[in-house]
């Protein structure tokens, strides 16, 4: 670090939106040096140690202005290059190659962070705990430069991150890099090589942000270099509900840590309100509901709607209706009086299923009928065929002059599930006796 009086006028002062008056800078420096001061009636009274009095003609006390532009001749001048400012810079330099500070509003302990995080979540029937948290200090370099603006001297501050990159105004504001306090005891350590490297990076950033683009111009030396130690937090939250635990990692600058949404593993929902299913899965409370059949608390996505009752139930309590293709509770099935197949009650009308009610005329060369007649050749004697199908069976009906024939055939095996006959004008189907089935089928 280099601490020196202002450089000649041909040097270049870096641009920065972070600036303060000389008075404010002096006050900060006095606090940083922990000098013996008292503020009263708009004046700072500075008691000098015996070793410091020689620089001021033996004076034991200095009276410094609290406001810029003071014209009181009895107050010590804060002019850059004057005896007080020169002495102040030397005192700052004597503390070491860089000053050590930290943001005033920065959390210093884990419990300051955990309290903020815990407030962001609701856990039904459980609690949120800190599953571990580590605070790590990272150095941000602040280089302070004297500049003249509209005939008045101001102090500009340039910030460089620990990796040597420039810091945006927005981030500097969020981290409180301008509102700092001294680290009086045991500041974090940065070895000399790393410090010099960081200062070199700061000088490069300063050159890039200078008011002049003249490549031959030299960047002004900083008045002082300060390391602002910013804490980064990393850890995880644990959500405990009875015997179930779920975790959520977090990391970021301690001052900026905010509750982040929990992303549920099973539903994928993003939430700050957690609960658990009966089988011990932690998820978003809005994704958990109750099965209308069993009363079990499960994920909403695991429910299906019974096509008969409209109840929201677990799929394991349902079967798929072969006619409608919709799920229905197992006890909401009944037998169709025509085809004798088990179908959901929603597919029945006057005990006849939709497939039997809506049969279509087909020709004998229909591939489905060809398969059936090829397997059961006796059926080829019948004509005027109609056919419908469910997910499991073909339902075929044939007419002769005096009789009708109904055959229900398994789609996969072509075995006959049901065979019945009826009079031409009758609506009642009479099952064919086992001993006469072969006469019709072969």
C-alpha positions, 0 to 999 in steps of 0.5 A, spaced: 500 500 500 502 507 498 500 512 503 502 519 500 500 526 500 496 528 494 500 527 487 501 533 482 496 536 478 497 532 472 496 525 475 489 522 474 484 521 479 479 515 478 472 516 477 467 513 483 460 514 485 462 513 492 465 519 495 465 523 502 467 530 504 474 531 507 471 532 514 467 525 514 473 522 512 477 525 517 472 523 523 472 516 520 480 516 520 480 518 528 475 513 530 479 508 526 485 510 530 482 510 536 484 517 538 482 521 544 477 525 542 470 529 544 465 532 540 462 538 543 458 545 540 460 543 533 467 542 534 472 535 535 477 536 541 483 532 539 487 530 545 494 529 543 499 524 546 506 527 547 509 524 541 504 527 537 505 534 540 511 536 536 508 536 529 503 541 532 508 546 535 507 542 542 500 543 542 496 538 547 490 539 544 487 540 537 480 543 535 477 540 529 471 542 525 465 538 525 462 541 518 465 542 511 467 550 509 468 552 517 471 559 517 473 559 524 480 561 524 481 558 531 480 551 528 485 546 525 485 546 518 483 540 514 486 542 508 490 536 504 497 538 504 496 541 511 500 539 517 494 536 520 492 532 514 499 530 513 500 527 520 493 524 520 496 520 513 502 518 517 498 515 523 494 511 518 500 509 515 504 507 521 498 502 523 500 497 517 500 496 510 492 496 510 487 498 515 482 493 517 474 494 518 468 491 517 461 493 515 457 496 521 450 492 519 454 485 518 452 479 522 457 477 526 454 471 529 451 465 526 445 466 531 444 473 527 443 469 520 439 463 523 434 467 526 433 471 519 432 464 516 428 461 521 423 466 520 422 465 513 419 458 514 413 454 517 413 447 518 407 444 520 408 439 526 415 440 526 421 445 526 426 448 522 434 447 525 440 449 523 444 443 520 451 447 520 453 454 518 460 457 517 462 464 517 468 466 512 471 472 512 473 475 505 477 482 504 474 487 499 479 493 498 477 500 499 482 505 495 481 512 497 483 518 493 483 525 494 479 529 488 477 536 486 470 537 484 467 544 483 473 547 487 471 543 493 476 537 495 472 530 496 474 523 498 473 518 492 473 511 494 474 505 489 472 498 491 475 491 489 473 484 490 477 479 493 478 476 486 481 483 484 475 485 480 471 491 480 465 491 485 458 494 482 455 500 486 449 496 487 453 490 491 457 495 495 451 498 497 448 492 499 454 490 503 455 496 506 462 497 504 461 505 506 459 504 513 464 501 516 467 500 523 474 498 526 476 491 527 480 493 533 483 486 535 485 480 531 483 482 524 483 476 519 489 475 516 491 476 509 499 475 507 503 480 504 503 477 497 496 477 497 495 484 499 500 487 494 497 483 489 490 485 491 492 493 491 496 492 484 489 489 482 486 495 485 490 500 481 489 497 475 481 498 476 483 505 478 486 506 471 481 503 468 476 508 471 480 514 471 477 521 468 482 521 463 484 516 458 491 519 456 495 512 456 501 517 458 498 519 464 499 516 471 494 514 476 494 518 483 496 514 489 491 512 494 491 516 500 490 510 504 488 502 503 483 499 507 481 492 507 473 491 508 472 484 511 466 481 509 463 475 512 460 469 507 455 464 510 454 457 508 451 451 511 444 448 511 437 448 514 434 442 517 426 441 517 424 436 522 417 433 522 417 427 527 422 422 524 423 425 518 428 430 516 429 434 509 435 439 508 436 445 504 443 448 503 444 456 503 450 460 501 452 467 500 454 474 503 452 474 510 449 481 510 444 478 504 442 471 506 435 471 505 430 465 506 430 461 499 424 456 497 425 449 499 424 445 492 420 439 494 424 432 492 417 429 490 412 434 487 418 439 485 414 444 488 417 451 491 415 453 498 416 456 504 411 452 508 412 445 509 409 438 511 409 431 511 405 425 508 403 419 512 409 415 509 414 421 511 416 425 505 417 432 506 413 436 501 410 443 500 403 443 504 399 445 498 401 439 495 399 434 500 392 432 501 388 426 504 385 420 500 378 420 500 377 413 501 383 411 506 384 418 509 391 417 508 395 424 507 399 423 501 401 428 495 396 431 491 399 428 484 398 421 487 391 421 487 386 420 481 378 421 481 374 416 481 369 416 475 363 414 479 363 418 485 368 423 484 372 422 490 380 423 490 383 417 491 389 413 491 390 409 484 391 403 488 384 403 490 381 403 483 381 399 477 380 402 470 374 401 467 375 397 460 369 401 457 371 408 459 378 407 460 377 411 467 379 409 474 373 407 479 373 405 486 374 397 486 367 397 489 364 401 484 364 396 478 358 391 476 356 386 471 353 388 464 347 384 463 349 383 456 356 381 455 357 379 463 364 384 463 365 387 469 365 395 468 364 401 472 357 403 474 358 410 470 359 406 464 352 402 465 345 404 463 339 400 465 345 395 467 347 395 460 354 397 458 356 403 453 360 398 449 354 393 448 349 399 447 353 402 441 355 396 436 357 398 429 355 394 423 361 391 420 363 386 414 365 379 414 372 382 412 373 386 418 380 384 420 377 383 427 372 379 425 376 375 421 381 373 427 375 371 431 372 367 425 379 364 424 379 361 431 372 359 431 370 357 425 363 355 427 361 362 427 362 363 420 355 360 419 352 367 421 351 373 418 349 380 419 355 382 424 355 388 429 361 389 433 364 393 439 370 393 443 373 394 450 380 394 452 379 387 454 374 384 449 371 384 442 363 384 443 360 381 436 353 380 435 350 376 429 343 375 426 339 370 423 332 369 420 329 367 427 335 368 432 341 372 434 348 370 437 352 374 442 360 372 443 365 376 447 372 374 445 378 376 449 382 380 445 389 377 446 387 370 446 381 370 442 378 365 447 370 366 448 368 369 455 361 369 454 356 366 449 349 367 448 343 367 444 336 370 443 330 370 440 330 375 434 325 380 437 327 378 444 332 383 449 333 377 453 340 373 452 340 366 454 347 363 456 349 357 451 350 351 455 357 348 456 355 342 452 352 345 446 358 351 445 362 346 441 356 346 436 356 353 435 363 355 435 366 349 431 
